[in-house]
Amino acid sequence: MKKILICFCVISFFGTTKLFSQQLVYTPISPFFGGDTFNYQFILQSAQAQNSFTADNDDRFSQQSDLERFTENLNNQLLSQISRTLFTQQFGANGELRPGTFTFGTLSLEIFETAEGLVIDILDTSNGDQTQIIIPN
């Protein structure tokens, strides 16, 4: 009787495990990895909903009229001519950089020689921003 009970338990154990098993199949969701192409719109909307960045409303990128473009171009050319004149007055006609301290409005330039090469320190005295340019030997 005991053997029959053990046999019955073993048969029922192996028989039921076969009944409850199933084959697992991976199905990708994203259409970029082989998923259904109808999921694309849902994934795009989900990404846009999570996007916390906003576009800057910058006037520089808006459409300008011909008169505004001409005025901006003229201003740029005048500023370029003034800076060229100041540069020629400070550094000479050949544009050779000499060691020393020079001032252009709120910009202070300090030029000096080091073992690494020619160093140019640029300081904006209005807000304290500073930049250093090293020209190797």
Phi, psi and omega in degrees: 000321180294321181293322179294319179296318179293317178299317179298318179295317181294315181295316180292327179293311181288330180288321181283329179294328178290326182289328185263000181274155178211162180269129179268130180234126177276128176240114181292148179269318184288133178292343179286340181243026175097009179279183182292134182291341178287346178280350185301312183297319179296317180293320178296315179295324177295318179293320179292326179291328180274349183289120181263357181276143177239151179284138177284137175269082185261129182287342181295333184265359178283162181291126179258152176281170180296323180294319178294319178295318179297316180297316179295319178296318179296317178299317179297319179293320178295316178296322178296317179296319179295316180294324177296319179296315178297320180297317179294321179295320184281317190250354180095172185290328182278352175076019180286130180278121179254145175300142180154184179243131183230149181233129175236093181064244180267000178265132177242122180251131174239122183244129179208158179269140173226180177293333180282335181143203180277127182249132177240115175261125180246123181237127174267108185287344181285325182230357176085006177292141183224141179226145178233130179243129179244122177256110185297154178293000000 
